[in-house]
Amino acid sequence: MKLVELAVEKKRSQMIQTAFKTGLTSVETVRLSQELDEMLNVFIPPHLEEKHINQSQFKKK
């Protein structure tokens, strides 16, 4: 696993643990969620994001 993936997974785990302890809408959980979003926005290459969007258009409803 790459260092970036480890950092993202660590932040995600922190967010989930905090959500269980303090609630989904707590200031701390929201802060960690925003930090995770920022990490993902920086580290996910645009071509992978486009691929995900294109695949989601074909999901059955």
N, C-alpha and C positions, 0 to 999 in steps of 0.2 A: 504494500500500500504506500502511495506517495505521501510525502510530508503534508501536502495541501489537503489530501483526503483525510489524513489523521486529524488535522486541525479542524476541519469541518465536522468530522464525526465527534470530536471532543466537545465542540460548541453545541452541537445538536443534543448530545447527552446531557450537558449542563442545563440546557433549556428544558428538556423533558423532566429532569430531576427537580428543577426549580418549580415547574408547573405543578407537579404532584405535591410539593410542599407548600407553595404559596398561592396556587390557583393560576388558571390560564390568563387571566387579565391583570395579574399583579404587575407592578412597575418593573420588577426584576425579570419576570418571564418575558414581558414585552421587549425590554432592553436586549435580552439575549436573543430573542427572535429577530430583532432588527440587525443585530451584529451578524447573525447567521445569514440573513438576507444579503447583507453587504458582502460577506465573504463569497457567497454563491454568485453574486453579480460580478465580482471581480474574477473569480476562478473558472466559471463555466464558459467555455469558448462559445461564441455566438452561433457557430454551425451546429453545435449540439442542441442548443436551445431551439433553433429552427426545426431541427429534426423532431424534437419532442412535440412541438406545436403541430407539425404536419401529421404525426401519428395520432395525436389526440382527436383530429378531425374525423378519423375513420372508426372511432370507437362506437359500438352499438349503444343506443340509448334505451 
